[in-house]
Amino acid sequence: MVDKPILYLLVKMIAVIASLLIADYAKADMILRVISALSFACIFVLELLLYRLLHRKNIIVLTIITSMAICFGIGMDILFPVFIILLLHLFDLTIDQNMFYQIVVVAITLFILAMMPGKETLILAMSLAALLLFCREILNKLSYCRKINEQQNETINELNQKLIDMRGLIKTLKFTASLEERNRIAARIHDQIGHGVSGSIIMLEAAMLVMKDNPEKASVSLQKAIINLREGVDEIRLALREERTGRHLLGINEVTSTLEEFKVSYNKSTKIKTTGDLNNISLEIWACIHDNLNECLTNLLKHSNATEFILNIEVFKKIIKVEYKDNGKSDEAFEKDMGLEAIEERTVNAKGRCYFNKGENGFSVTNIFTY
């Protein structure tokens, strides 16, 4: 790939060739022209090799100053274009880049006024200088873009690693929360229900021991044991009722997790909107909603260029409306494929109806359920 050292080498060679043409026009000595061209070519190639091997600016500056001195020795009337290119290279290596163009304009103006080159020489020198500065600016832009691209790649890699770490953390937190919930339920069963059942067992054992000798006392123990067991059963029912998660929470959490995972994995905007009492949605309908959601997201990736997906769940007095909508646009004619047929079949099995619509604003699937 062309970089600044290669650019300067090429422009310097062009300047030497152009100067030889000027020398030929001025009827200069042939031997002098050949020796000068070979000398400059050797110096420029050596300069590039030294830069590639040592990466030291002071050596390159020394070779440039030597070349400029040779230009003065041979004659500025012929080698003025080479001198200007060497001057630009020297400034590029030694001065602040923020002041580069200001210093270049002033220096070139002073040298033109001091040396007063011929018209052809001046035009050639200015053309080569303009070409060099234009290519130099392009290389600077490319270098800047390459640097920004590398930084962005590093940032993307860091974010991907953080995403992997966050997913691992989420799994760990879910497992930890599950363990804590199990321990809490186990402690509640042991502390509240277990003690009552254990007391009832002790009463029954006591009743068995005194049943022959004291039937009345055994009967009292049996009655207390029955009461304790009934209270234990009531406590179990109450605990199960309190610990059981509402079906609407299970359903909405499942579809929300699916949308969030899709959003993170494929960088698509996903939203969910709900209105009405979600408790009226049965488990069968929630299962149908979740399966249809997965199918719609898969179709979005396969057949659409959509950037946004919206799941809208509306619960009315007697019906439930579920709409899966994306903003994808496609010129392909609408055809009901296997995925859409599967959506329709699942909806019918859940005692609902399915409608498809493709318009200018995207593609939508609407399910209507009654309850």
MOHULIN-V992436 format. One record per pair of residues at least 4 apart in sequence whose C-alpha atoms are under 8 Angstrom apart, sorted by the first residue. I is the first residue (numbers start at 1). GAP is how many residues later the second one is. Records with the same first field share a line. If there is no record, write none. Layout:
BEGIN
I: GAP  GAP
END
This chain:
BEGIN
2: 4  5
3: 4  136
4: 4  132  135
5: 4  43
6: 4  42
7: 4  125  128  129
8: 4  77  81  124
9: 4  35  36  39
10: 4
11: 4  74  117  121
12: 4  32  70  73  74
13: 4  28
14: 4
15: 4  66  67  70  110  113
16: 4  21  24  63  65  66
17: 4  20
18: 4  63  106
19: 4  59  60  61  62  63  102
20: 4  13  17  58
21: 4
22: 4  56  99
23: 4  5  10  55
24: 4
28: 4  5
29: 4
30: 4
31: 4
32: 4
33: 4
34: 4
35: 4
36: 4
37: 4
38: 4
39: 4
40: 4  27
41: 4
42: 4
43: 4  20  24
44: 4
45: 4
46: 4
47: 4  13  16
48: 4
49: 4
50: 4  5  6  9  10
51: 4  5  6  9
56: 4
57: 4  36
58: 4
59: 4
60: 4
61: 4  29  32
62: 4
63: 4
64: 4  22  25  26
65: 4
66: 4
67: 4  19
68: 4  15  18  19
69: 4
70: 4
71: 4  5  8  9  11  12
72: 4
74: 4  5
75: 4
76: 4  7  39  41
77: 40  41  44
78: 43
79: 4
80: 4  37  41  42  45
81: 4  40  41  43  44  45  47
82: 4  43
83: 4
84: 4  24  41  45
85: 4  40  43  44  47
86: 4
87: 4
88: 4  16  41
89: 4
90: 4
91: 4  9  13
92: 5  8
95: 4  5
96: 4
99: 4
100: 4
101: 4
102: 4
103: 4
104: 4
105: 4
106: 4
107: 4
108: 4
109: 4
110: 4
111: 4  5
112: 4  5
117: 4  5
118: 4
119: 4
120: 4
121: 4
122: 4
123: 4
124: 4
125: 4
126: 4
127: 4
128: 4
129: 4
130: 4
131: 4
132: 4
133: 4
134: 4
135: 4
136: 4
137: 4
138: 4
139: 4
140: 4
141: 4
142: 4
143: 4
144: 4
145: 4
146: 4
147: 4
148: 4
149: 4
150: 4
151: 4
152: 4
153: 4
154: 4
155: 4
156: 4
157: 4
158: 4
159: 4
160: 4
161: 4
162: 4
163: 4
164: 4
165: 4
166: 4
167: 4
168: 4
169: 4
170: 4
171: 4
172: 4
173: 4
174: 4
175: 4
176: 4
177: 4
178: 4
179: 4
180: 4
181: 4
182: 4
183: 4
184: 4
185: 4
186: 4
187: 4
188: 4  5
189: 4  5
190: 4  5
191: 4
192: 4  43
193: 4  39  42  43
194: 4
195: 4
196: 4  32  33  35  36
197: 4  31  32  35
198: 4
199: 4  26  29
200: 4  24  25  26  28  29
201: 4  24
202: 4
203: 4  18  19  21  22
204: 4  17  18  21
205: 4
206: 4  12  15
207: 4  10  11  12  14  15
208: 10
210: 4  5  7  8
211: 4  5  6  7  8
214: 4
215: 4
216: 4
217: 4
218: 4
219: 4
220: 4
221: 4
222: 4
223: 4
224: 4
225: 4
226: 4
227: 4
228: 4
229: 4
230: 4
231: 4
232: 4
233: 4
234: 4
235: 4
236: 4
237: 4
238: 4
239: 4
240: 4
245: 4  5
246: 4  33
247: 4  32  35  36
248: 4  30  31  33
249: 4
250: 4
251: 4  32  35  36  39
252: 4
253: 4
254: 4  36
255: 4  34  35  38
256: 4  16
257: 4
258: 4  36
259: 4  11  12
260: 4  10
261: 4
262: 4  5  6  8  35
263: 4  5  6  7
264: 4
268: 38  39  40  41
269: 38  39  40
270: 38  39  40  41
271: 38  39  40
272: 38  39  40  41
273: 37  38  39  40
274: 38  39  40  41
275: 38  39  40
276: 38  39  40
277: 38
278: 37
280: 35  91
281: 4  5  39  90
282: 4
283: 4
284: 4  66
285: 4  65  84
286: 4
287: 4
288: 4  58  59  62
289: 4  33
290: 4
291: 4  52
292: 4  51  54
293: 4  31
294: 4
295: 4  44  45  48
296: 4  28
297: 4
298: 4
299: 4  5  40
300: 4  5  6  26  28
301: 4
304: 24  25  26
305: 23  24  25
306: 20  21  22  23  56
307: 19  20  21
308: 18  19  20
309: 15  16  17  18
310: 13  14  15  16
311: 11  12  13  14
312: 9  10  11  12
313: 7  8  9  10
314: 6  7  8
315: 4  5  6
316: 4  5
318: 52  53
319: 49  50  51  52
320: 47  48  49  50  51
321: 45  46  47  48
322: 44  45  46
323: 41  42  43  44
324: 40  41  42
325: 37  38  39  40
326: 36  37  38
327: 34  35  36
328: 33  34  35
329: 31  32  33  34
334: 24
336: 4  5
337: 4
338: 4
339: 4
340: 4
341: 4
342: 4
343: 4  11
344: 4  9  10
345: 4
346: 4
347: 4  5  6  7  20
348: 4  5  6
350: 19
351: 18  19
352: 15  16  17  18
353: 14  15  16
354: 11  12  13  14
355: 10  11  12
356: 7  8  9  10
357: 6  7  8
358: 4  5  6
359: 4
END
